Amino acid sequence: MAMLTRLTSSGTTTAVAPGSPKGLQRFQNYLTAFLWPGSNQKSKNQRKSSTQMDAIDCFTNDLVTRKVQKWEELRDNLMKPTTGAAVGSTGVVIESEVATTFSQNVNLMSKGMVNDLKALRSPQLGLDIRSLSQPQLDNLLMATLEIKNKLDFLYLIRQCIRCNLLPSNEVLLQCLKYLSGQRKQQQLEALAETCRQLKHPFAKIYADLAPFRALALWHNGNADVALMTLHRGYGTSLATDEGRKMIRSAFRTISEETLAQKSEAVLVSLMEVARAIHREHKDIFVVACVWKQCFVSDWFCDQKSAGELFDYYKELQELVERRASALCSSFLSRHNVDAVHRLIEVFLHHQQRLACGSCLSLLFNYQYLRKDLRACAEIVKSCSELEMPLNELQNEQFLSLFLDQSEPFETAAGGAANRTPKSFQYKF
């Protein structure tokens, strides 16, 4: 019988019977290695790769587990009440006299507000605001607004609508502003109906809450309906200072956002409403808002629309002339020098010399602070040609800048009152 031999570590050969299990296994291994030389190494690499992947998975799982446990411990430490604290029916921790909550630690709610929340969430009341006094209701609404608890705030508003109960005027005004910013049109409509039923003064002052409902509609994308709502409520709102201020603020917001979004269709509708309001109520404010936004626009078509409005409305010309200094200062604060130049041209075209001189003086101060000699020289030359001379202090500032003298502005301003006026003539 044939025998298989193997080499031992001592160099001698030993015979292995082919029928033995060890001999048969070795013979199969040799045959496999001969037929597929890379299979053995490949299987070793696979086992090694599998071992490495298992180690990475274990490390990743362990890391995620530690992160989760750390966050849960931190959250429990922050939200867990100390001795004497109780948990309300809705699962919110309520503070007692000896315990403090996380909200109080960051000074978000006063002690009175916390007590009102405790009374509201007590099982005896069953979350019924009819058992609360008006100061308690005011504190609850203001507390939810301060901590931006939207869910509880909307719940309280629904309770107010259902029970026909409203907070004080100051708190109600804050609630209306918040609802309009949150685009809660349905709640605003329901509050308007509640004000009408209770004959609340806001129903007349704000024309059935027209400014707030219009802003909610505008933010929801209903531009035409929002403008229609403001148009209908404008006449009623003009009867009081509060109503006029609020509805004008709504128009100003819509006009600013219209030009910022460059919506041509909405701009056309806005100009139509502005013209209609001036025609019906002789109020130039809305037209002035549209004119200002078109005037400062970088688009030529908007600037052209502003020029047409300025040429058509005499009241607009008078209003802009009276507010020339404030308007020019507003443009310069945004470093919009081009708008100031165009405003000066408009004043010169309509022979509004006083407003033009005021703008030139403000523009000189702006360029002087920037130490722009060329711009200051052009302004002085224009003032000389238009016979609108600058004051003595500005002339001295120009000479100081021209001669490159670093005279402080305060020193020149302090001594100007004690010096006699001087006349300056420049030859350009």
C-alpha positions in Angstrom: 0.0 0.0 0.0 1.3 3.4 -0.9 2.3 5.6 2.0 2.4 9.4 2.3 5.4 11.0 3.9 5.7 14.3 5.6 8.7 16.2 6.8 9.0 16.8 10.5 10.6 19.7 12.3 13.7 17.6 13.0 14.3 17.0 9.3 13.2 13.4 9.3 10.3 12.0 7.3 7.4 10.2 8.9 4.9 8.0 7.1 1.2 8.9 7.2 -1.4 6.4 6.2 -3.7 7.8 3.5 -6.8 6.4 5.1 -6.2 8.3 8.4 -8.3 11.4 9.0 -5.3 13.7 9.4 -3.6 12.4 6.3 -6.8 12.7 4.3 -7.3 16.3 5.5 -3.7 17.3 4.7 -4.0 15.6 1.3 -7.1 17.6 0.5 -5.5 20.8 1.6 -2.4 20.2 -0.6 -4.7 19.4 -3.5 -6.7 22.6 -3.0 -3.6 24.7 -2.7 -2.2 23.1 -5.9 -5.4 23.6 -7.9 -6.4 27.1 -6.5 -3.2 28.8 -5.2 -4.9 32.0 -4.0 -8.0 30.5 -2.3 -6.3 29.9 1.0 -4.9 33.5 1.3 -8.3 34.9 0.2 -10.1 33.0 2.9 -7.6 34.3 5.5 -8.1 37.9 4.2 -11.9 37.5 4.4 -11.7 36.3 8.0 -9.4 39.2 8.9 -11.7 41.8 7.2 -14.7 40.3 9.0 -13.0 40.6 12.3 -12.1 44.2 11.7 -15.7 45.1 10.6 -17.0 43.5 13.8 -14.7 45.5 15.9 -15.7 48.8 14.1 -19.4 48.0 14.6 -18.9 47.3 18.2 -17.0 50.5 18.7 -19.7 52.6 16.9 -22.5 51.0 18.8 -20.8 51.6 22.1 -20.1 55.2 21.2 -23.7 55.9 20.2 -25.0 54.2 23.3 -22.7 56.4 25.5 -23.9 59.6 23.7 -27.6 58.6 24.3 -27.0 57.8 27.9 -25.2 61.1 28.5 -28.0 63.1 26.9 -30.6 61.3 28.9 -28.8 61.9 32.1 -28.3 65.6 31.3 -32.0 66.0 30.4 -33.1 64.3 33.6 -30.8 66.5 35.7 -32.2 69.6 34.1 -35.9 68.7 34.2 -36.1 66.6 37.4 -37.7 68.5 40.2 -36.2 68.7 43.7 -37.9 67.9 46.9 -41.4 69.3 47.1 -42.1 69.5 43.4 -45.2 68.0 41.8 -46.2 66.9 38.3 -49.3 68.3 36.8 -52.0 66.4 34.9 -50.5 67.3 31.6 -47.1 65.9 32.5 -45.5 69.4 33.1 -43.5 69.8 36.2 -45.0 72.4 38.5 -42.9 74.3 41.0 -43.7 74.5 44.7 -42.4 77.0 47.2 -39.2 75.1 47.9 -38.5 73.7 44.4 -37.3 75.5 41.3 -37.9 74.4 37.7 -35.6 74.8 34.7 -37.8 77.7 33.4 -37.1 79.7 36.6 -33.4 78.9 36.5 -33.1 80.9 33.2 -35.4 83.7 34.4 -38.1 83.1 31.8 -41.1 83.1 34.1 -41.9 85.0 37.3 -43.2 83.4 40.4 -46.7 84.7 39.8 -46.8 83.2 36.3 -45.7 79.9 37.6 -48.5 80.0 40.2 -51.0 80.8 37.5 -49.8 77.9 35.5 -50.1 75.7 38.5 -53.7 76.8 39.0 -54.5 76.3 35.4 -53.2 72.8 35.2 -54.8 71.7 38.5 -57.3 68.8 38.2 -59.9 70.8 40.0 -60.2 73.4 37.3 -59.9 71.0 34.4 -58.1 73.6 32.2 -61.2 75.9 32.3 -60.2 79.5 32.1 -63.6 80.7 33.3 -62.4 80.1 36.8 -59.4 82.4 36.3 -59.3 86.1 37.0 -58.3 88.5 34.2 -54.8 89.2 35.8 -54.3 85.4 35.9 -55.3 85.1 32.2 -53.0 87.9 31.3 -50.1 86.3 33.1 -50.7 83.0 31.4 -50.8 84.4 27.9 -47.8 86.6 28.5 -45.9 83.6 30.0 -46.5 81.4 27.0 -45.5 84.3 24.7 -42.2 84.9 26.6 -41.2 81.3 26.6 -42.5 80.8 23.0 -44.8 78.0 24.0 -46.9 77.9 20.9 -49.1 74.9 21.8 -50.2 76.3 25.2 -50.7 79.7 23.7 -53.0 78.5 21.0 -54.9 76.3 23.5 -55.5 79.4 25.7 -56.7 81.4 22.6 -59.1 78.6 21.7 -60.4 78.7 25.3 -60.8 82.5 25.1 -62.8 82.2 21.9 -64.9 79.3 23.2 -65.7 81.0 26.5 -66.0 84.6 25.0 -63.4 85.8 27.4 -60.6 88.3 26.4 -57.5 89.5 28.2 -56.7 93.1 28.8 -56.2 95.4 25.9 -52.4 95.5 26.2 -52.1 91.7 26.3 -54.7 91.2 23.6 -52.7 93.5 21.3 -49.6 91.4 21.9 -51.5 88.3 21.1 -52.9 89.7 17.9 -49.4 90.7 16.7 -48.1 87.2 17.5 -51.0 85.5 15.7 -50.4 87.7 12.6 -46.7 86.9 12.6 -47.6 83.2 12.9 -50.1 83.3 10.0 -52.9 82.2 12.2 -55.7 83.5 10.0 -58.4 81.3 11.5 -57.8 82.3 15.1 -57.7 86.0 14.0 -61.1 85.7 12.3 -62.6 84.0 15.4 -61.1 86.7 17.6 -62.6 89.4 15.4 -66.0 87.8 15.7 -65.6 87.5 19.5 -64.7 91.3 19.6 -67.9 92.1 17.7 -70.0 90.0 19.9 -68.6 91.5 23.1 -68.6 95.0 21.6 -64.9 95.2 22.4 -63.3 98.6 21.6 -60.8 96.8 19.3 -63.6 96.0 16.9 -63.9 99.6 16.1 -60.4 100.9 16.6 -58.8 98.3 14.3 -61.8 97.8 12.0 -62.5 94.2 12.9 -58.8 93.5 13.3 -58.1 94.4 9.7 -54.4 95.1 10.0 -53.7 91.8 11.7 -55.9 89.7 9.4 -54.3 91.4 6.4 -50.8 90.6 7.5 -51.7 87.0 8.2 -53.3 86.8 4.7 -50.2 88.5 3.2 -47.8 86.0 4.8 -50.0 83.1 3.6 -49.6 84.4 0.0 -53.1 85.9 -0.4 -51.8 89.3 -1.5 -55.0 90.5 -3.2 -57.2 89.6 -0.3 -54.8 91.2 2.1 -54.8 94.5 0.2 -58.6 94.3 -0.1 -58.9 93.8 3.7 -56.7 96.8 4.4 -58.6 99.0 1.9 -61.9 98.2 3.5 -60.7 98.9 7.0 -58.7 102.0 6.3 -61.5 104.5 6.7 -62.6 103.1 10.0 -59.0 102.9 11.3 -58.3 106.6 10.6 -60.8 107.6 13.4 -58.2 106.8 16.1 -54.5 107.3 16.5 -54.0 103.6 17.4 -55.9 102.3 14.5 -54.2 104.7 12.0 -50.8 103.8 13.3 -51.4 100.1 13.0 -53.0 100.0 9.6 -50.3 102.3 8.2 -47.7 100.0 9.6 -49.3 97.1 7.8 -49.2 99.0 4.5 -45.6 99.9 5.1 -44.7 96.3 5.7 -46.5 95.1 2.6 -44.9 97.8 0.4 -41.4 97.0 1.6 -41.8 93.3 1.1 -43.4 93.8 -2.3 -40.4 95.6 -3.7 -38.0 93.3 -1.9 -39.6 90.3 -3.6 -39.8 92.2 -6.9 -43.4 91.2 -7.5 -44.7 93.3 -10.5 -48.3 92.1 -10.2 -48.5 92.9 -6.5 -46.9 96.3 -7.1 -49.6 97.2 -9.6 -52.3 96.1 -7.2 -50.6 98.1 -4.4 -50.5 101.2 -6.4 -54.1 100.9 -7.4 -55.1 100.6 -3.7 -52.9 103.5 -2.8 -54.5 105.7 -5.4 -58.0 104.6 -4.3 -57.3 105.4 -0.7 -56.1 108.9 -1.6 -59.1 109.4 -3.7 -61.6 108.3 -1.1 -59.9 109.5 2.2 -57.5 112.2 0.9 -54.7 110.4 2.7 -51.3 110.6 1.0 -49.5 108.2 3.4 -50.0 105.0 1.4 -48.9 106.7 -1.8 -45.8 108.0 -0.1 -44.9 104.5 1.1 -45.2 103.1 -2.4 -43.2 106.1 -3.8 -40.3 105.7 -1.3 -39.9 102.0 -2.0 -40.0 102.6 -5.8 -37.6 105.5 -5.4 -34.9 103.6 -3.6 -35.2 100.6 -5.9 -32.3 99.7 -8.2 -34.7 99.0 -11.1 -35.3 101.8 -13.6 -38.9 100.8 -14.1 -39.6 101.3 -10.3 -37.7 104.6 -10.3 -39.9 105.7 -13.3 -43.0 104.8 -11.4 -41.8 106.9 -8.4 -41.2 109.9 -10.7 -44.8 109.6 -12.1 -46.3 109.5 -8.6 -44.2 112.5 -7.6 -45.2 114.5 -10.6 -48.9 113.7 -10.2 -49.5 114.3 -6.5 -48.9 117.7 -5.2 -49.5 116.5 -1.6 -46.7 114.0 -2.1 -44.3 116.8 -3.2 -45.2 118.8 -0.1 -44.8 115.8 2.2 -41.4 114.8 0.8 -40.2 118.4 1.0 -41.1 118.6 4.7 -39.3 115.3 5.4 -36.3 116.0 3.2 -33.7 116.0 6.0 -35.1 112.8 7.5 -35.3 111.1 4.2 -31.8 112.1 3.1 -30.4 110.9 6.5 -32.2 107.6 6.0 -30.5 107.1 2.6 -27.1 108.1 3.9 -27.3 105.7 6.8 -27.6 102.9 4.3 -24.8 104.5 2.2 -27.2 105.0 -0.7 -25.5 108.1 -2.1 -27.1 107.5 -5.5 -30.6 107.9 -4.0 -29.5 111.2 -2.5 -28.2 112.5 -5.8 -31.5 111.6 -7.5 -33.5 113.2 -4.6 -31.5 116.5 -5.1 -32.3 116.4 -8.8 -36.0 115.9 -8.1 -36.0 118.9 -5.7 -34.2 121.1 -8.3 -36.7 120.0 -11.0 -39.7 121.1 -8.8 -38.0 124.3 -7.5 -37.8 123.1 -4.0 -34.6 125.0 -3.1 -34.8 124.8 0.7 -35.1 121.0 0.6 -32.3 120.8 -1.9 -29.9 122.9 0.2 -30.7 120.7 3.2 -29.8 117.6 1.3 -26.6 119.1 0.0 -25.5 120.1 3.5 -26.1 116.5 4.8 -24.3 115.0 1.8 -21.3 117.3 2.5 -21.1 116.1 6.1 -21.3 112.5 5.0 -18.4 112.9 2.5 -16.4 115.0 4.9 -16.5 112.3 7.5 -15.2 109.9 4.9 -12.4 112.3 4.0 -13.4 112.3 0.3 -11.9 115.5 -1.0 -13.1 115.1 -4.6 -16.8 114.6 -3.5 -16.6 117.5 -1.1 -15.2 119.7 -3.9 -18.0 118.8 -6.2 -20.6 119.6 -3.6 -19.0 123.0 -2.8 -18.9 123.7 -6.6 -22.6 122.8 -7.0 -23.6 124.9 -4.0 -21.8 127.8 -5.5 -23.4 127.4 -8.9 -26.9 127.0 -7.4 -26.3 129.9 -5.0 -26.9 127.7 -2.0 -23.7 128.4 0.0 -22.7 126.1 2.8 -22.4 127.4 6.4 -19.1 128.8 7.8 -18.2 125.6 9.6 -18.5 123.4 6.5 -16.4 125.9 4.5 -13.7 125.7 7.1 -13.9 121.9 7.1 -13.5 121.9 3.3 -10.4 124.2 3.6 -9.0 122.0 6.3 -9.5 118.9 4.2 -8.1 120.6 1.2 -4.9 121.7 3.1 -4.7 118.3 4.7 -5.0 119.7 8.2 -6.2 117.4 10.9 -8.3 119.9 12.9 -10.8 118.0 15.2 -14.4 118.4 14.4 -15.4 119.2 18.0 -12.8 122.1 18.2 -14.2 123.7 15.0 -17.7 123.2 16.2 -17.0 124.7 19.6 -15.3 127.8 18.3 -17.8 128.5 15.5 -20.2 130.2 17.8 -17.6 132.8 19.0 -16.4 133.8 15.5 -17.9 136.3 13.2 -19.3 134.9 9.9 -16.9 134.9 7.0 -17.6 134.9 3.3 -15.9 132.4 1.0 -15.6 132.5 -2.7 -14.2 129.5 -4.6 -12.8 129.6 -8.1 -13.1 126.2 -9.8 
